[in-house]
């Protein structure tokens, strides 16, 4: 049981964390802090948090765990505001989609107190934002990646891991560099592509006609373009190096496929399509197998 949990940013990610802890009975009191008074009032109205405070001093008093669920570019400033009020008992974590920049910001802001910051990233989300998007089941069966610092005490890492496990998450560990390279490929690049495609279509003179006939394939491919522009701007810039590497590789793939198309090379195109289908079916099959309930033993 955590006596007091503080959440900076009670939207989809922070609000779902709060609801999940409440459902698990893992936190006695949850306090919300945020930039928007309207959003914080809504979080209180929805019961995501037990109270809302405006000052870091009040928020941090007696806190066991602090979650920063704000755009990654704000992490350093938030941590700097917390440092004067950071008690020895308090552990801070985050939910940012990039880690190397967050670790650097934490060490700059906290200095020798950086041992109290355990970086994290829940691999769950939706295109909706704000307190109304929060759901208690968001993290059930989903991965949360922790990227502990060398200076983190084992007990601090365990406290953060236990909180996510109480939310139903499966905790994994990577280094910050490994994390950023992996998610540049499987998360950050897909978001960039979805935003780019919708922006391209919207900018065409006959955009209304195109959107009129766009169907489920376009909707599924571009679903993530409904995500927060501010958040994804920050993520893209924070992971610029790894994302540029993945984007260059993707551009090379597109150039190769353009040449196949221009040459009318149907066999080559089919080979790419078939390999992609095999890889995707294998991936989704592994997910379904992991999520399947254990077989019943009727003899028991």
C-alpha positions as CSV (number, residue, x, y, z in Angstrom):
1,X,0.0,0.0,0.0
2,X,1.4,3.4,-1.1
3,X,0.3,6.1,1.4
4,X,0.5,8.9,-1.1
5,X,0.9,8.9,-4.9
6,X,1.3,12.2,-6.8
7,X,0.6,12.4,-10.6
8,X,1.7,15.3,-12.7
9,X,-0.6,15.2,-15.7
10,X,-3.9,13.4,-15.1
11,X,-4.9,12.6,-18.6
12,X,-5.0,9.3,-20.5
13,X,-1.8,7.9,-19.1
14,X,-1.7,9.5,-15.6
15,X,-5.5,9.2,-15.1
16,X,-5.4,5.5,-16.1
17,X,-2.5,4.9,-13.7
18,X,-4.6,6.5,-10.9
19,X,-7.7,4.5,-11.7
20,X,-5.7,1.2,-11.9
21,X,-4.0,1.9,-8.5
22,X,-7.4,2.7,-7.0
23,X,-9.0,-0.5,-8.4
24,X,-6.1,-2.6,-7.0
25,X,-6.3,-0.9,-3.6
26,X,-2.6,0.0,-4.0
27,X,-2.7,3.7,-3.0
28,X,-4.4,5.3,0.0
29,X,-4.4,8.8,-1.4
30,X,-3.8,10.0,-5.0
31,X,-3.0,13.7,-5.6
32,X,-3.2,15.4,-9.0
33,X,-1.2,18.3,-10.3
34,X,-1.5,19.9,-13.8
35,X,-1.3,23.0,-16.0
36,X,-5.0,23.2,-16.8
37,X,-7.3,24.0,-13.9
38,X,-10.2,22.8,-16.0
39,X,-8.6,19.4,-16.6
40,X,-7.7,19.0,-13.0
41,X,-11.2,19.9,-11.9
42,X,-12.5,17.3,-14.4
43,X,-10.1,14.7,-13.0
44,X,-11.4,15.4,-9.5
45,X,-15.0,15.2,-10.7
46,X,-14.4,11.8,-12.4
47,X,-12.7,10.4,-9.2
48,X,-9.4,9.9,-10.9
49,X,-7.7,11.7,-7.9
50,X,-8.6,12.3,-4.4
51,X,-7.4,15.9,-4.3
52,X,-5.8,18.5,-6.6
53,X,-3.0,20.8,-5.4
54,X,-1.3,23.8,-7.1
55,X,2.1,23.9,-5.4
56,X,4.9,21.4,-5.6
57,X,5.5,21.8,-1.9
58,X,2.0,20.7,-1.0
59,X,2.1,17.9,-3.6
60,X,5.4,16.4,-2.4
61,X,4.7,16.4,1.3
62,X,4.8,12.8,2.4
63,X,4.7,11.4,-1.1
64,X,5.8,7.8,-1.6
65,X,5.7,7.8,-5.4
66,X,5.5,10.5,-8.0
67,X,4.5,9.9,-11.7
68,X,5.3,12.5,-14.3
69,X,2.8,11.9,-17.1
70,X,3.5,15.1,-19.1
71,X,5.1,15.7,-22.5
72,X,8.8,14.7,-22.3
73,X,10.0,18.3,-22.9
74,X,8.5,19.3,-19.6
75,X,10.3,16.6,-17.5
76,X,13.3,18.7,-16.6
77,X,11.4,21.7,-15.5
78,X,9.0,19.6,-13.4
79,X,11.9,17.8,-11.7
80,X,13.6,21.1,-11.0
81,X,10.4,22.4,-9.4
82,X,10.2,19.3,-7.2
83,X,13.8,19.2,-6.0
84,X,13.5,21.7,-3.1
85,X,10.6,19.6,-1.7
86,X,11.9,16.1,-2.5
87,X,11.9,14.0,0.7
88,X,14.3,11.1,1.2
89,X,11.4,8.6,1.1
90,X,10.0,9.8,-2.3
91,X,10.6,7.9,-5.5
92,X,9.9,9.7,-8.8
93,X,9.2,8.0,-12.1
94,X,7.9,9.1,-15.5
95,X,5.8,7.8,-18.4
96,X,7.8,9.4,-21.3
97,X,8.1,7.7,-24.7
98,X,11.8,8.6,-24.9
99,X,14.4,7.8,-22.2
100,X,17.9,9.1,-23.0
101,X,16.8,12.7,-23.0
102,X,14.7,12.2,-19.9
103,X,17.7,10.6,-18.1
104,X,19.9,13.5,-19.0
105,X,17.2,16.0,-17.9
106,X,16.8,14.2,-14.6
107,X,20.5,14.2,-13.8
108,X,20.7,17.9,-14.7
109,X,17.7,18.8,-12.6
110,X,18.2,16.5,-9.6
111,X,22.0,16.3,-9.4
112,X,23.1,13.9,-6.6
113,X,19.4,13.2,-5.9
114,X,19.0,11.5,-9.3
115,X,19.1,8.2,-7.6
116,X,15.4,8.9,-6.6
117,X,14.3,9.0,-10.2
118,X,13.5,5.7,-11.9
119,X,12.7,6.2,-15.6
120,X,9.8,4.3,-17.1
121,X,7.5,4.0,-20.1
122,X,4.1,2.2,-20.2
123,X,3.5,0.7,-23.6
124,X,-0.2,1.4,-23.8
125,X,-2.3,4.3,-25.0
126,X,-5.0,5.5,-27.3
127,X,-5.6,8.4,-29.6
128,X,-7.9,10.1,-27.0
129,X,-6.5,12.6,-24.6
130,X,-7.5,14.2,-21.3
131,X,-9.1,12.9,-18.1
132,X,-12.2,11.6,-19.8
133,X,-10.0,9.2,-21.8
134,X,-8.7,7.4,-18.6
135,X,-9.6,3.8,-18.1
136,X,-8.6,1.5,-15.2
137,X,-7.8,-1.4,-17.6
138,X,-5.4,0.4,-19.9
139,X,-2.3,-1.3,-18.6
140,X,-3.7,-4.8,-18.0
141,X,-1.5,-7.3,-19.9
142,X,0.6,-4.5,-21.4
143,X,4.3,-4.0,-21.1
144,X,5.9,-1.3,-19.1
145,X,9.6,-0.7,-19.7
146,X,11.8,0.5,-16.9
147,X,15.3,1.9,-17.7
148,X,16.9,2.1,-14.3
149,X,19.9,4.3,-13.6
150,X,23.1,2.8,-12.2
151,X,22.6,4.9,-9.1
152,X,19.0,3.7,-8.4
153,X,18.7,1.6,-5.2
154,X,17.1,-1.8,-5.8
155,X,14.2,-0.9,-3.5
156,X,13.3,2.2,-5.5
157,X,13.2,0.2,-8.7
158,X,11.1,-2.4,-7.0
159,X,8.6,0.2,-5.7
160,X,8.0,1.5,-9.3
161,X,7.8,-2.0,-10.7
162,X,5.3,-3.0,-8.0
163,X,3.1,0.0,-8.8
164,X,2.9,-0.9,-12.5
165,X,2.3,-4.5,-11.7
166,X,-0.6,-3.5,-9.5
167,X,-2.0,-1.8,-12.6
168,X,-1.8,-5.1,-14.4
169,X,1.3,-4.3,-16.4
170,X,4.1,-6.7,-17.3
171,X,7.4,-5.0,-16.4
172,X,10.4,-5.2,-18.7
173,X,13.8,-3.6,-18.5
174,X,16.0,-2.0,-21.1
175,X,18.8,0.5,-21.1
176,X,17.8,4.1,-22.2
177,X,19.7,3.7,-25.5
178,X,18.1,0.3,-26.2
179,X,14.7,1.7,-25.4
180,X,15.0,4.7,-27.7
181,X,16.3,2.7,-30.7
182,X,13.5,0.1,-30.4
183,X,10.7,2.6,-30.1
184,X,12.0,4.8,-32.9
185,X,11.3,1.8,-35.1
186,X,8.0,0.5,-33.8
187,X,6.3,3.6,-32.4
188,X,7.8,6.9,-33.3
189,X,8.3,6.2,-37.0
190,X,4.7,4.9,-37.4
191,X,3.3,8.0,-35.8
192,X,5.4,10.3,-38.0
193,X,4.2,8.4,-41.1
194,X,0.5,8.5,-40.0
195,X,0.7,12.3,-39.4
196,X,2.5,12.8,-42.7
197,X,0.0,10.9,-44.7
198,X,-3.1,12.7,-43.2
199,X,-1.4,16.0,-43.6
200,X,-0.6,15.3,-47.2
201,X,-4.2,14.3,-48.0
202,X,-5.6,17.3,-46.1
203,X,-3.4,19.6,-48.2
204,X,-4.6,18.4,-51.6
205,X,-7.1,20.6,-53.4
206,X,-9.6,17.7,-53.6
207,X,-9.1,16.7,-50.0
208,X,-12.9,16.6,-49.3
209,X,-13.4,14.1,-52.1
210,X,-10.5,11.9,-50.9
211,X,-11.7,11.8,-47.3
212,X,-15.2,11.1,-48.5
213,X,-14.0,7.8,-50.0
214,X,-11.4,6.9,-47.4
215,X,-12.5,3.7,-45.7
216,X,-11.4,1.2,-43.0
217,X,-7.9,0.7,-44.4
218,X,-7.1,4.4,-44.3
219,X,-8.8,4.7,-40.9
220,X,-6.7,1.9,-39.4
221,X,-3.4,3.1,-40.9
222,X,-4.0,6.7,-39.7
223,X,-5.7,6.1,-36.3
224,X,-2.6,7.3,-34.4
225,X,-2.6,10.6,-36.3
226,X,-5.4,11.6,-33.9
227,X,-2.8,11.6,-31.0
228,X,-1.6,14.8,-29.3
229,X,0.5,16.9,-31.6
230,X,2.3,18.5,-28.7
231,X,3.3,15.2,-27.3
232,X,4.5,13.8,-30.6
233,X,6.4,16.9,-31.5
234,X,8.4,16.5,-28.2
235,X,8.9,12.8,-28.8
236,X,10.1,13.3,-32.3
237,X,12.6,15.9,-31.3
238,X,13.7,14.1,-28.2
239,X,14.6,10.9,-30.2
240,X,15.8,12.8,-33.2
241,X,18.9,10.7,-33.9
242,X,17.3,7.3,-33.7
243,X,14.2,8.5,-35.5
244,X,16.2,10.0,-38.4
245,X,18.0,6.6,-38.8
246,X,14.7,4.7,-39.0
247,X,13.2,7.3,-41.4
248,X,16.3,7.1,-43.7
249,X,15.9,3.3,-43.7
250,X,12.2,3.6,-44.5
251,X,12.9,6.1,-47.3
252,X,15.4,3.6,-48.8
253,X,12.7,0.9,-48.7
254,X,10.2,3.2,-50.4
255,X,12.8,4.1,-53.1
256,X,13.4,0.4,-53.7
257,X,9.6,-0.3,-54.0
258,X,9.1,2.7,-56.2
259,X,11.7,1.2,-58.6
260,X,9.8,-2.1,-58.5
261,X,6.6,-0.4,-59.3
262,X,8.1,1.8,-62.1
263,X,9.6,-1.3,-63.7
264,X,6.3,-3.2,-63.4
265,X,8.1,-5.9,-61.4
266,X,5.1,-7.6,-59.9
267,X,7.1,-10.6,-58.5
268,X,9.4,-8.3,-56.5
269,X,6.4,-6.3,-55.1
270,X,4.6,-9.5,-54.2
271,X,7.8,-10.7,-52.4
272,X,7.8,-7.6,-50.2
273,X,4.1,-7.9,-49.5
274,X,4.3,-11.6,-48.7
275,X,7.3,-11.2,-46.4
276,X,5.5,-8.3,-44.6
277,X,2.4,-10.5,-44.2
278,X,4.3,-13.4,-42.8
279,X,6.1,-11.2,-40.3
280,X,2.9,-9.5,-39.2
281,X,1.0,-12.8,-38.8
282,X,3.9,-14.3,-36.8
283,X,3.9,-11.1,-34.5
284,X,0.1,-11.1,-34.0
285,X,0.2,-14.9,-33.4
286,X,2.7,-14.4,-30.6
287,X,0.6,-11.7,-29.1
288,X,-2.5,-13.8,-29.2
289,X,-0.6,-16.8,-27.7
290,X,0.7,-14.7,-24.8
291,X,-2.8,-13.3,-24.1
292,X,-4.6,-16.6,-24.3
293,X,-5.8,-18.0,-20.9
294,X,-4.0,-21.2,-19.7
295,X,-5.7,-24.5,-20.8
296,X,-8.1,-26.0,-18.3
297,X,-7.3,-29.3,-16.7
298,X,-10.7,-30.9,-16.4
299,X,-9.2,-33.7,-14.3
300,X,-8.6,-31.3,-11.4
